Amino acid sequence: MLAQALRTLPIGIAYATWGGLGIILTTVIGVLVFKQKPDMAAIVGIALIVIGVVVINGFSKMSGHG
């Protein structure tokens, strides 16, 4: 799916989104499957990553391909 996204998105935006989603999904799996409980530092860190991805996708002026 990342390769498909790179056809229309700049690599920085695509990778930030891909990485952010990977971190969130890994955390959700850890909570649901392995019964892990994220501490406040983990929650704040994940929130900052999500905020960063939203800012990049919503406000960045980076142009697409070509």
PDB file of N, H, CA, C and O in Angstrom:
ATOM      1  N   MET A   1       0.821  -1.196   0.000  1.00  0.00           N
ATOM      2  CA  MET A   1       0.000   0.000   0.000  1.00  0.00           C
ATOM      3  C   MET A   1       0.865   1.261   0.000  1.00  0.00           C
ATOM      4  O   MET A   1       0.496   2.275  -0.592  1.00  0.00           O
ATOM      5  N   LEU A   2       2.012   1.190   0.665  1.00  0.00           N
ATOM      6  H   LEU A   2       2.312   0.366   1.146  1.00  0.00           H
ATOM      7  CA  LEU A   2       2.903   2.352   0.661  1.00  0.00           C
ATOM      8  C   LEU A   2       3.362   2.673  -0.760  1.00  0.00           C
ATOM      9  O   LEU A   2       3.433   3.842  -1.139  1.00  0.00           O
ATOM     10  N   ALA A   3       3.670   1.650  -1.540  1.00  0.00           N
ATOM     11  H   ALA A   3       3.612   0.701  -1.233  1.00  0.00           H
ATOM     12  CA  ALA A   3       4.102   1.869  -2.923  1.00  0.00           C
ATOM     13  C   ALA A   3       3.005   2.558  -3.729  1.00  0.00           C
ATOM     14  O   ALA A   3       3.296   3.420  -4.558  1.00  0.00           O
ATOM     15  N   GLN A   4       1.768   2.192  -3.495  1.00  0.00           N
ATOM     16  H   GLN A   4       1.532   1.492  -2.821  1.00  0.00           H
ATOM     17  CA  GLN A   4       0.647   2.841  -4.193  1.00  0.00           C
ATOM     18  C   GLN A   4       0.538   4.305  -3.775  1.00  0.00           C
ATOM     19  O   GLN A   4       0.311   5.177  -4.614  1.00  0.00           O
ATOM     20  N   ALA A   5       0.699   4.575  -2.481  1.00  0.00           N
ATOM     21  H   ALA A   5       0.883   3.867  -1.800  1.00  0.00           H
ATOM     22  CA  ALA A   5       0.608   5.951  -1.988  1.00  0.00           C
ATOM     23  C   ALA A   5       1.711   6.820  -2.581  1.00  0.00           C
ATOM     24  O   ALA A   5       1.502   8.003  -2.846  1.00  0.00           O
ATOM     25  N   LEU A   6       2.889   6.227  -2.789  1.00  0.00           N
ATOM     26  H   LEU A   6       3.059   5.266  -2.574  1.00  0.00           H
ATOM     27  CA  LEU A   6       4.017   6.998  -3.323  1.00  0.00           C
ATOM     28  C   LEU A   6       3.798   7.441  -4.769  1.00  0.00           C
ATOM     29  O   LEU A   6       4.529   8.295  -5.270  1.00  0.00           O
ATOM     30  N   ARG A   7       2.824   6.882  -5.427  1.00  0.00           N
ATOM     31  H   ARG A   7       2.230   6.188  -5.020  1.00  0.00           H
ATOM     32  CA  ARG A   7       2.523   7.320  -6.799  1.00  0.00           C
ATOM     33  C   ARG A   7       1.938   8.725  -6.827  1.00  0.00           C
ATOM     34  O   ARG A   7       2.080   9.434  -7.822  1.00  0.00           O
ATOM     35  N   THR A   8       1.282   9.133  -5.745  1.00  0.00           N
ATOM     36  H   THR A   8       1.167   8.556  -4.936  1.00  0.00           H
ATOM     37  CA  THR A   8       0.626  10.441  -5.730  1.00  0.00           C
ATOM     38  C   THR A   8       1.080  11.352  -4.602  1.00  0.00           C
ATOM     39  O   THR A   8       0.853  12.560  -4.667  1.00  0.00           O
ATOM     40  N   LEU A   9       1.719  10.807  -3.565  1.00  0.00           N
ATOM     41  H   LEU A   9       1.904   9.826  -3.512  1.00  0.00           H
ATOM     42  CA  LEU A   9       2.136  11.619  -2.421  1.00  0.00           C
ATOM     43  C   LEU A   9       3.653  11.760  -2.380  1.00  0.00           C
ATOM     44  O   LEU A   9       4.373  10.853  -2.799  1.00  0.00           O
ATOM     45  N   PRO A  10       4.139  12.884  -1.879  1.00  0.00           N
ATOM     46  CA  PRO A  10       5.576  13.008  -1.648  1.00  0.00           C
ATOM     47  C   PRO A  10       6.028  11.982  -0.606  1.00  0.00           C
ATOM     48  O   PRO A  10       5.255  11.604   0.274  1.00  0.00           O
ATOM     49  N   ILE A  11       7.256  11.542  -0.708  1.00  0.00           N
ATOM     50  H   ILE A  11       7.884  11.849  -1.423  1.00  0.00           H
ATOM     51  CA  ILE A  11       7.743  10.470   0.157  1.00  0.00           C
ATOM     52  C   ILE A  11       7.682  10.860   1.637  1.00  0.00           C
ATOM     53  O   ILE A  11       7.376  10.010   2.473  1.00  0.00           O
ATOM     54  N   GLY A  12       7.960  12.098   1.978  1.00  0.00           N
ATOM     55  H   GLY A  12       8.209  12.788   1.299  1.00  0.00           H
ATOM     56  CA  GLY A  12       7.933  12.530   3.375  1.00  0.00           C
ATOM     57  C   GLY A  12       6.557  12.388   4.003  1.00  0.00           C
ATOM     58  O   GLY A  12       6.424  11.900   5.125  1.00  0.00           O
ATOM     59  N   ILE A  13       5.544  12.813   3.279  1.00  0.00           N
ATOM     60  H   ILE A  13       5.652  13.209   2.367  1.00  0.00           H
ATOM     61  CA  ILE A  13       4.175  12.722   3.784  1.00  0.00           C
ATOM     62  C   ILE A  13       3.727  11.267   3.841  1.00  0.00           C
ATOM     63  O   ILE A  13       3.119  10.840   4.823  1.00  0.00           O
ATOM     64  N   ALA A  14       4.020  10.516   2.808  1.00  0.00           N
ATOM     65  H   ALA A  14       4.513  10.862   2.011  1.00  0.00           H
ATOM     66  CA  ALA A  14       3.610   9.107   2.783  1.00  0.00           C
ATOM     67  C   ALA A  14       4.286   8.320   3.903  1.00  0.00           C
ATOM     68  O   ALA A  14       3.641   7.509   4.567  1.00  0.00           O
ATOM     69  N   TYR A  15       5.578   8.554   4.115  1.00  0.00           N
ATOM     70  H   TYR A  15       6.102   9.213   3.575  1.00  0.00           H
ATOM     71  CA  TYR A  15       6.295   7.803   5.137  1.00  0.00           C
ATOM     72  C   TYR A  15       5.847   8.201   6.536  1.00  0.00           C
ATOM     73  O   TYR A  15       5.736   7.346   7.414  1.00  0.00           O
ATOM     74  N   ALA A  16       5.588   9.484   6.755  1.00  0.00           N
ATOM     75  H   ALA A  16       5.678  10.179   6.042  1.00  0.00           H
ATOM     76  CA  ALA A  16       5.101   9.933   8.067  1.00  0.00           C
ATOM     77  C   ALA A  16       3.765   9.277   8.388  1.00  0.00           C
ATOM     78  O   ALA A  16       3.546   8.818   9.508  1.00  0.00           O
ATOM     79  N   THR A  17       2.884   9.235   7.415  1.00  0.00           N
ATOM     80  H   THR A  17       3.061   9.608   6.504  1.00  0.00           H
ATOM     81  CA  THR A  17       1.580   8.611   7.620  1.00  0.00           C
ATOM     82  C   THR A  17       1.734   7.113   7.850  1.00  0.00           C
ATOM     83  O   THR A  17       1.120   6.563   8.764  1.00  0.00           O
ATOM     84  N   TRP A  18       2.530   6.461   7.049  1.00  0.00           N
ATOM     85  H   TRP A  18       3.029   6.908   6.307  1.00  0.00           H
ATOM     86  CA  TRP A  18       2.763   5.018   7.170  1.00  0.00           C
ATOM     87  C   TRP A  18       3.353   4.680   8.539  1.00  0.00           C
ATOM     88  O   TRP A  18       2.902   3.749   9.206  1.00  0.00           O
ATOM     89  N   GLY A  19       4.355   5.438   8.946  1.00  0.00           N
ATOM     90  H   GLY A  19       4.721   6.194   8.405  1.00  0.00           H
ATOM     91  CA  GLY A  19       4.986   5.203  10.239  1.00  0.00           C
ATOM     92  C   GLY A  19       4.025   5.447  11.399  1.00  0.00           C
ATOM     93  O   GLY A  19       3.985   4.670  12.354  1.00  0.00           O
ATOM     94  N   GLY A  20       3.262   6.516  11.313  1.00  0.00           N
ATOM     95  H   GLY A  20       3.295   7.147  10.538  1.00  0.00           H
ATOM     96  CA  GLY A  20       2.283   6.825  12.356  1.00  0.00           C
ATOM     97  C   GLY A  20       1.227   5.742  12.497  1.00  0.00           C
ATOM     98  O   GLY A  20       0.880   5.335  13.605  1.00  0.00           O
ATOM     99  N   LEU A  21       0.726   5.284  11.366  1.00  0.00           N
ATOM    100  H   LEU A  21       1.008   5.615  10.465  1.00  0.00           H
ATOM    101  CA  LEU A  21      -0.276   4.210  11.408  1.00  0.00           C
ATOM    102  C   LEU A  21       0.317   2.922  11.966  1.00  0.00           C
ATOM    103  O   LEU A  21      -0.348   2.197  12.706  1.00  0.00           O
ATOM    104  N   GLY A  22       1.562   2.640  11.613  1.00  0.00           N
ATOM    105  H   GLY A  22       2.102   3.229  11.012  1.00  0.00           H
ATOM    106  CA  GLY A  22       2.221   1.440  12.124  1.00  0.00           C
ATOM    107  C   GLY A  22       2.366   1.478  13.641  1.00  0.00           C
ATOM    108  O   GLY A  22       2.134   0.473  14.312  1.00  0.00           O
ATOM    109  N   ILE A  23       2.746   2.620  14.178  1.00  0.00           N
ATOM    110  H   ILE A  23       2.935   3.437  13.632  1.00  0.00           H
ATOM    111  CA  ILE A  23       2.896   2.766  15.620  1.00  0.00           C
ATOM    112  C   ILE A  23       1.553   2.610  16.321  1.00  0.00           C
ATOM    113  O   ILE A  23       1.456   1.927  17.341  1.00  0.00           O
ATOM    114  N   ILE A  24       0.527   3.238  15.779  1.00  0.00           N
ATOM    115  H   ILE A  24       0.605   3.793  14.951  1.00  0.00           H
ATOM    116  CA  ILE A  24      -0.797   3.152  16.393  1.00  0.00           C
ATOM    117  C   ILE A  24      -1.332   1.725  16.341  1.00  0.00           C
ATOM    118  O   ILE A  24      -1.827   1.211  17.344  1.00  0.00           O
ATOM    119  N   LEU A  25      -1.237   1.086  15.186  1.00  0.00           N
ATOM    120  H   LEU A  25      -0.835   1.503  14.371  1.00  0.00           H
ATOM    121  CA  LEU A  25      -1.754  -0.286  15.060  1.00  0.00           C
ATOM    122  C   LEU A  25      -0.979  -1.262  15.939  1.00  0.00           C
ATOM    123  O   LEU A  25      -1.568  -2.174  16.519  1.00  0.00           O
ATOM    124  N   THR A  26       0.338  -1.079  16.043  1.00  0.00           N
ATOM    125  H   THR A  26       0.817  -0.338  15.572  1.00  0.00           H
ATOM    126  CA  THR A  26       1.137  -1.933  16.912  1.00  0.00           C
ATOM    127  C   THR A  26       0.727  -1.757  18.374  1.00  0.00           C
ATOM    128  O   THR A  26       0.655  -2.733  19.121  1.00  0.00           O
ATOM    129  N   THR A  27       0.463  -0.537  18.775  1.00  0.00           N
ATOM    130  H   THR A  27       0.522   0.256  18.168  1.00  0.00           H
ATOM    131  CA  THR A  27       0.016  -0.284  20.142  1.00  0.00           C
ATOM    132  C   THR A  27      -1.346  -0.904  20.405  1.00  0.00           C
ATOM    133  O   THR A  27      -1.565  -1.503  21.458  1.00  0.00           O
ATOM    134  N   VAL A  28      -2.257  -0.764  19.460  1.00  0.00           N
ATOM    135  H   VAL A  28      -2.079  -0.277  18.604  1.00  0.00           H
ATOM    136  CA  VAL A  28      -3.590  -1.348  19.617  1.00  0.00           C
ATOM    137  C   VAL A  28      -3.494  -2.867  19.730  1.00  0.00           C
ATOM    138  O   VAL A  28      -4.171  -3.470  20.564  1.00  0.00           O
ATOM    139  N   ILE A  29      -2.666  -3.484  18.905  1.00  0.00           N
ATOM    140  H   ILE A  29      -2.117  -2.994  18.228  1.00  0.00           H
ATOM    141  CA  ILE A  29      -2.482  -4.942  18.982  1.00  0.00           C
ATOM    142  C   ILE A  29      -1.885  -5.322  20.335  1.00  0.00           C
ATOM    143  O   ILE A  29      -2.304  -6.307  20.942  1.00  0.00           O
ATOM    144  N   GLY A  30      -0.918  -4.552  20.808  1.00  0.00           N
ATOM    145  H   GLY A  30      -0.577  -3.751  20.315  1.00  0.00           H
ATOM    146  CA  GLY A  30      -0.321  -4.821  22.109  1.00  0.00           C
ATOM    147  C   GLY A  30      -1.346  -4.765  23.235  1.00  0.00           C
ATOM    148  O   GLY A  30      -1.315  -5.581  24.156  1.00  0.00           O
ATOM    149  N   VAL A  31      -2.252  -3.795  23.152  1.00  0.00           N
ATOM    150  H   VAL A  31      -2.277  -3.133  22.404  1.00  0.00           H
ATOM    151  CA  VAL A  31      -3.289  -3.655  24.183  1.00  0.00           C
ATOM    152  C   VAL A  31      -4.303  -4.787  24.090  1.00  0.00           C
ATOM    153  O   VAL A  31      -4.648  -5.396  25.103  1.00  0.00           O
ATOM    154  N   LEU A  32      -4.782  -5.073  22.881  1.00  0.00           N
ATOM    155  H   LEU A  32      -4.502  -4.578  22.059  1.00  0.00           H
ATOM    156  CA  LEU A  32      -5.855  -6.056  22.719  1.00  0.00           C
ATOM    157  C   LEU A  32      -5.384  -7.504  22.821  1.00  0.00           C
ATOM    158  O   LEU A  32      -6.053  -8.335  23.436  1.00  0.00           O
ATOM    159  N   VAL A  33      -4.249  -7.803  22.229  1.00  0.00           N
ATOM    160  H   VAL A  33      -3.706  -7.128  21.730  1.00  0.00           H
ATOM    161  CA  VAL A  33      -3.789  -9.195  22.170  1.00  0.00           C
ATOM    162  C   VAL A  33      -2.921  -9.559  23.372  1.00  0.00           C
ATOM    163  O   VAL A  33      -3.087 -10.623  23.970  1.00  0.00           O
ATOM    164  N   PHE A  34      -1.995  -8.666  23.717  1.00  0.00           N
ATOM    165  H   PHE A  34      -1.861  -7.802  23.232  1.00  0.00           H
ATOM    166  CA  PHE A  34      -1.024  -8.987  24.752  1.00  0.00           C
ATOM    167  C   PHE A  34      -1.347  -8.354  26.103  1.00  0.00           C
ATOM    168  O   PHE A  34      -0.580  -8.483  27.057  1.00  0.00           O
ATOM    169  N   LYS A  35      -2.497  -7.665  26.178  1.00  0.00           N
ATOM    170  H   LYS A  35      -3.121  -7.561  25.404  1.00  0.00           H
ATOM    171  CA  LYS A  35      -2.964  -7.051  27.427  1.00  0.00           C
ATOM    172  C   LYS A  35      -1.943  -6.078  28.029  1.00  0.00           C
ATOM    173  O   LYS A  35      -1.843  -5.949  29.249  1.00  0.00           O
ATOM    174  N   GLN A  36      -1.195  -5.403  27.166  1.00  0.00           N
ATOM    175  H   GLN A  36      -1.277  -5.507  26.175  1.00  0.00           H
ATOM    176  CA  GLN A  36      -0.248  -4.390  27.625  1.00  0.00           C
ATOM    177  C   GLN A  36      -1.007  -3.102  27.905  1.00  0.00           C
ATOM    178  O   GLN A  36      -2.008  -2.811  27.249  1.00  0.00           O
ATOM    179  N   LYS A  37      -0.538  -2.339  28.866  1.00  0.00           N
ATOM    180  H   LYS A  37       0.275  -2.575  29.399  1.00  0.00           H
ATOM    181  CA  LYS A  37      -1.174  -1.072  29.197  1.00  0.00           C
ATOM    182  C   LYS A  37      -0.159   0.045  28.986  1.00  0.00           C
ATOM    183  O   LYS A  37       0.819   0.133  29.727  1.00  0.00           O
ATOM    184  N   PRO A  38      -0.374   0.897  27.992  1.00  0.00           N
ATOM    185  CA  PRO A  38       0.575   1.994  27.758  1.00  0.00           C
ATOM    186  C   PRO A  38       0.559   2.969  28.938  1.00  0.00           C
ATOM    187  O   PRO A  38      -0.502   3.285  29.477  1.00  0.00           O
ATOM    188  N   ASP A  39       1.750   3.444  29.335  1.00  0.00           N
ATOM    189  H   ASP A  39       2.611   3.188  28.898  1.00  0.00           H
ATOM    190  CA  ASP A  39       1.811   4.441  30.396  1.00  0.00           C
ATOM    191  C   ASP A  39       1.604   5.837  29.798  1.00  0.00           C
ATOM    192  O   ASP A  39       1.435   5.991  28.588  1.00  0.00           O
ATOM    193  N   MET A  40       1.622   6.839  30.662  1.00  0.00           N
ATOM    194  H   MET A  40       1.760   6.714  31.645  1.00  0.00           H
ATOM    195  CA  MET A  40       1.346   8.213  30.209  1.00  0.00           C
ATOM    196  C   MET A  40       2.367   8.679  29.177  1.00  0.00           C
ATOM    197  O   MET A  40       2.009   9.367  28.221  1.00  0.00           O
ATOM    198  N   ALA A  41       3.628   8.314  29.357  1.00  0.00           N
ATOM    199  H   ALA A  41       3.919   7.755  30.133  1.00  0.00           H
ATOM    200  CA  ALA A  41       4.646   8.722  28.382  1.00  0.00           C
ATOM    201  C   ALA A  41       4.350   8.139  27.002  1.00  0.00           C
ATOM    202  O   ALA A  41       4.510   8.829  25.995  1.00  0.00           O
ATOM    203  N   ALA A  42       3.922   6.881  26.944  1.00  0.00           N
ATOM    204  H   ALA A  42       3.792   6.321  27.762  1.00  0.00           H
ATOM    205  CA  ALA A  42       3.590   6.254  25.665  1.00  0.00           C
ATOM    206  C   ALA A  42       2.378   6.931  25.028  1.00  0.00           C
ATOM    207  O   ALA A  42       2.357   7.169  23.820  1.00  0.00           O
ATOM    208  N   ILE A  43       1.384   7.234  25.832  1.00  0.00           N
ATOM    209  H   ILE A  43       1.401   7.040  26.813  1.00  0.00           H
ATOM    210  CA  ILE A  43       0.176   7.885  25.308  1.00  0.00           C
ATOM    211  C   ILE A  43       0.501   9.268  24.765  1.00  0.00           C
ATOM    212  O   ILE A  43       0.035   9.641  23.688  1.00  0.00           O
ATOM    213  N   VAL A  44       1.305  10.033  25.512  1.00  0.00           N
ATOM    214  H   VAL A  44       1.684   9.729  26.386  1.00  0.00           H
ATOM    215  CA  VAL A  44       1.693  11.372  25.050  1.00  0.00           C
ATOM    216  C   VAL A  44       2.524  11.269  23.772  1.00  0.00           C
ATOM    217  O   VAL A  44       2.315  12.044  22.839  1.00  0.00           O
ATOM    218  N   GLY A  45       3.453  10.333  23.721  1.00  0.00           N
ATOM    219  H   GLY A  45       3.622   9.704  24.480  1.00  0.00           H
ATOM    220  CA  GLY A  45       4.276  10.155  22.527  1.00  0.00           C
ATOM    221  C   GLY A  45       3.454   9.803  21.298  1.00  0.00           C
ATOM    222  O   GLY A  45       3.670  10.349  20.217  1.00  0.00           O
ATOM    223  N   ILE A  46       2.514   8.888  21.472  1.00  0.00           N
ATOM    224  H   ILE A  46       2.338   8.444  22.351  1.00  0.00           H
ATOM    225  CA  ILE A  46       1.652   8.498  20.354  1.00  0.00           C
ATOM    226  C   ILE A  46       0.782   9.672  19.924  1.00  0.00           C
ATOM    227  O   ILE A  46       0.575   9.889  18.730  1.00  0.00           O
ATOM    228  N   ALA A  47       0.274  10.428  20.891  1.00  0.00           N
ATOM    229  H   ALA A  47       0.442  10.251  21.861  1.00  0.00           H
ATOM    230  CA  ALA A  47      -0.547  11.607  20.557  1.00  0.00           C
ATOM    231  C   ALA A  47       0.267  12.620  19.763  1.00  0.00           C
ATOM    232  O   ALA A  47      -0.240  13.212  18.810  1.00  0.00           O
ATOM    233  N   LEU A  48       1.524  12.825  20.147  1.00  0.00           N
ATOM    234  H   LEU A  48       1.936  12.345  20.921  1.00  0.00           H
ATOM    235  CA  LEU A  48       2.371  13.763  19.404  1.00  0.00           C
ATOM    236  C   LEU A  48       2.630  13.283  17.980  1.00  0.00           C
ATOM    237  O   LEU A  48       2.680  14.087  17.048  1.00  0.00           O
ATOM    238  N   ILE A  49       2.794  11.981  17.814  1.00  0.00           N
ATOM    239  H   ILE A  49       2.753  11.329  18.570  1.00  0.00           H
ATOM    240  CA  ILE A  49       2.986  11.434  16.467  1.00  0.00           C
ATOM    241  C   ILE A  49       1.738  11.654  15.635  1.00  0.00           C
ATOM    242  O   ILE A  49       1.826  12.082  14.484  1.00  0.00           O
ATOM    243  N   VAL A  50       0.579  11.365  16.203  1.00  0.00           N
ATOM    244  H   VAL A  50       0.507  11.018  17.138  1.00  0.00           H
ATOM    245  CA  VAL A  50      -0.689  11.566  15.478  1.00  0.00           C
ATOM    246  C   VAL A  50      -0.862  13.037  15.116  1.00  0.00           C
ATOM    247  O   VAL A  50      -1.244  13.358  13.991  1.00  0.00           O
ATOM    248  N   ILE A  51      -0.584  13.925  16.056  1.00  0.00           N
ATOM    249  H   ILE A  51      -0.273  13.664  16.970  1.00  0.00           H
ATOM    250  CA  ILE A  51      -0.700  15.356  15.778  1.00  0.00           C
ATOM    251  C   ILE A  51       0.252  15.759  14.657  1.00  0.00           C
ATOM    252  O   ILE A  51      -0.120  16.539  13.779  1.00  0.00           O
ATOM    253  N   GLY A  52       1.464  15.239  14.678  1.00  0.00           N
ATOM    254  H   GLY A  52       1.766  14.606  15.391  1.00  0.00           H
ATOM    255  CA  GLY A  52       2.427  15.536  13.622  1.00  0.00           C
ATOM    256  C   GLY A  52       1.959  15.074  12.255  1.00  0.00           C
ATOM    257  O   GLY A  52       2.096  15.799  11.270  1.00  0.00           O
ATOM    258  N   VAL A  53       1.412  13.878  12.193  1.00  0.00           N
ATOM    259  H   VAL A  53       1.301  13.290  12.994  1.00  0.00           H
ATOM    260  CA  VAL A  53       0.907  13.354  10.911  1.00  0.00           C
ATOM    261  C   VAL A  53      -0.262  14.203  10.422  1.00  0.00           C
ATOM    262  O   VAL A  53      -0.353  14.501   9.231  1.00  0.00           O
ATOM    263  N   VAL A  54      -1.152  14.593  11.324  1.00  0.00           N
ATOM    264  H   VAL A  54      -1.078  14.350  12.291  1.00  0.00           H
ATOM    265  CA  VAL A  54      -2.292  15.433  10.933  1.00  0.00           C
ATOM    266  C   VAL A  54      -1.802  16.786  10.415  1.00  0.00           C
ATOM    267  O   VAL A  54      -2.301  17.276   9.402  1.00  0.00           O
ATOM    268  N   VAL A  55      -0.841  17.387  11.093  1.00  0.00           N
ATOM    269  H   VAL A  55      -0.435  16.989  11.916  1.00  0.00           H
ATOM    270  CA  VAL A  55      -0.308  18.678  10.650  1.00  0.00           C
ATOM    271  C   VAL A  55       0.349  18.550   9.282  1.00  0.00           C
ATOM    272  O   VAL A  55       0.122  19.381   8.403  1.00  0.00           O
ATOM    273  N   ILE A  56       1.159  17.514   9.099  1.00  0.00           N
ATOM    274  H   ILE A  56       1.343  16.839   9.814  1.00  0.00           H
ATOM    275  CA  ILE A  56       1.822  17.321   7.806  1.00  0.00           C
ATOM    276  C   ILE A  56       0.789  17.139   6.698  1.00  0.00           C
ATOM    277  O   ILE A  56       0.879  17.782   5.652  1.00  0.00           O
ATOM    278  N   ASN A  57      -0.185  16.268   6.923  1.00  0.00           N
ATOM    279  H   ASN A  57      -0.258  15.746   7.772  1.00  0.00           H
ATOM    280  CA  ASN A  57      -1.172  15.991   5.880  1.00  0.00           C
ATOM    281  C   ASN A  57      -2.132  17.155   5.656  1.00  0.00           C
ATOM    282  O   ASN A  57      -2.570  17.388   4.529  1.00  0.00           O
ATOM    283  N   GLY A  58      -2.456  17.877   6.704  1.00  0.00           N
ATOM    284  H   GLY A  58      -2.100  17.688   7.619  1.00  0.00           H
ATOM    285  CA  GLY A  58      -3.443  18.944   6.572  1.00  0.00           C
ATOM    286  C   GLY A  58      -2.889  20.284   6.155  1.00  0.00           C
ATOM    287  O   GLY A  58      -3.582  21.061   5.497  1.00  0.00           O
ATOM    288  N   PHE A  59      -1.650  20.575   6.523  1.00  0.00           N
ATOM    289  H   PHE A  59      -1.087  19.944   7.057  1.00  0.00           H
ATOM    290  CA  PHE A  59      -1.151  21.931   6.341  1.00  0.00           C
ATOM    291  C   PHE A  59       0.117  22.044   5.517  1.00  0.00           C
ATOM    292  O   PHE A  59       0.539  23.155   5.197  1.00  0.00           O
ATOM    293  N   SER A  60       0.737  20.928   5.166  1.00  0.00           N
ATOM    294  H   SER A  60       0.394  20.025   5.426  1.00  0.00           H
ATOM    295  CA  SER A  60       1.982  20.996   4.416  1.00  0.00           C
ATOM    296  C   SER A  60       1.738  21.479   2.990  1.00  0.00           C
ATOM    297  O   SER A  60       0.734  21.140   2.363  1.00  0.00           O
ATOM    298  N   LYS A  61       2.662  22.263   2.504  1.00  0.00           N
ATOM    299  H   LYS A  61       3.477  22.538   3.014  1.00  0.00           H
ATOM    300  CA  LYS A  61       2.569  22.771   1.131  1.00  0.00           C
ATOM    301  C   LYS A  61       3.431  21.958   0.176  1.00  0.00           C
ATOM    302  O   LYS A  61       3.652  22.366  -0.964  1.00  0.00           O
ATOM    303  N   MET A  62       3.922  20.804   0.639  1.00  0.00           N
ATOM    304  H   MET A  62       3.742  20.473   1.565  1.00  0.00           H
ATOM    305  CA  MET A  62       4.733  19.968  -0.251  1.00  0.00           C
ATOM    306  C   MET A  62       3.883  19.525  -1.436  1.00  0.00           C
ATOM    307  O   MET A  62       2.742  19.093  -1.272  1.00  0.00           O
ATOM    308  N   SER A  63       4.443  19.635  -2.605  1.00  0.00           N
ATOM    309  H   SER A  63       5.370  19.985  -2.738  1.00  0.00           H
ATOM    310  CA  SER A  63       3.673  19.270  -3.805  1.00  0.00           C
ATOM    311  C   SER A  63       3.795  17.793  -4.089  1.00  0.00           C
ATOM    312  O   SER A  63       4.723  17.132  -3.624  1.00  0.00           O
ATOM    313  N   GLY A  64       2.852  17.281  -4.854  1.00  0.00           N
ATOM    314  H   GLY A  64       2.098  17.818  -5.231  1.00  0.00           H
ATOM    315  CA  GLY A  64       2.873  15.883  -5.268  1.00  0.00           C
ATOM    316  C   GLY A  64       3.868  15.681  -6.392  1.00  0.00           C
ATOM    317  O   GLY A  64       4.650  16.575  -6.715  1.00  0.00           O
ATOM    318  N   HIS A  65       3.832  14.518  -6.973  1.00  0.00           N
ATOM    319  H   HIS A  65       3.196  13.791  -6.710  1.00  0.00           H
ATOM    320  CA  HIS A  65       4.748  14.199  -8.081  1.00  0.00           C
ATOM    321  C   HIS A  65       4.415  15.038  -9.296  1.00  0.00           C
ATOM    322  O   HIS A  65       3.265  15.387  -9.563  1.00  0.00           O
ATOM    323  N   GLY A  66       5.469  15.339 -10.008  1.00  0.00           N
ATOM    324  H   GLY A  66       6.403  15.055  -9.791  1.00  0.00           H
ATOM    325  CA  GLY A  66       5.443  15.892 -11.297  1.00  0.00           C
ATOM    326  C   GLY A  66       4.712  17.010 -11.723  1.00  0.00           C
ATOM    327  O   GLY A  66       4.786  17.387 -12.893  1.00  0.00           O
TER     328      GLY A  66
END
